[in-house]
Amino acid sequence: MIRPLLAALAGCSVSLGALAKTCDKDFGVFLKRFEADRVFQESHIHFPLSYVGRDETQCYPDCPISEHALKVEHVRSQTDPIYPLVALQKKMQLVGQIDVKGKSAVVHLVRPESDAYAFEFRFAFVRSCWSLTYVHDRSL
């Protein structure tokens, strides 16, 4: 009984073979699923999630930047996922740049020729799975 419960909490399948498939070591393969499936995405976020960004939009461009430790409840209560799914990326015309170094990866999503959307997402490969560990909203 504990094994299925732990597997569900980790967002991975019960069998070790399925675990290896669900938590692909190749970041590109992992990212495609992370961008396509909100449930999978939320099960591969390290909580509390470190989130850096501006608290207000009314003080543009000099809004203070602050850091928050987002809890799972906060992330799941949002209308849109913390990392935009593929359909939203296309709608917003976002372009991504991926940099993978060993067991860490950084994805920059931006709207070209605009400062309206600029995010940095950091991932780490820990315990056989990739997880989102940090988000920096650099949008103005």
Order of alpha helices (4+ residues) and beta strands (2+ residues): alpha-alpha-alpha-alpha-beta-beta-alpha-alpha-beta-beta-beta-beta
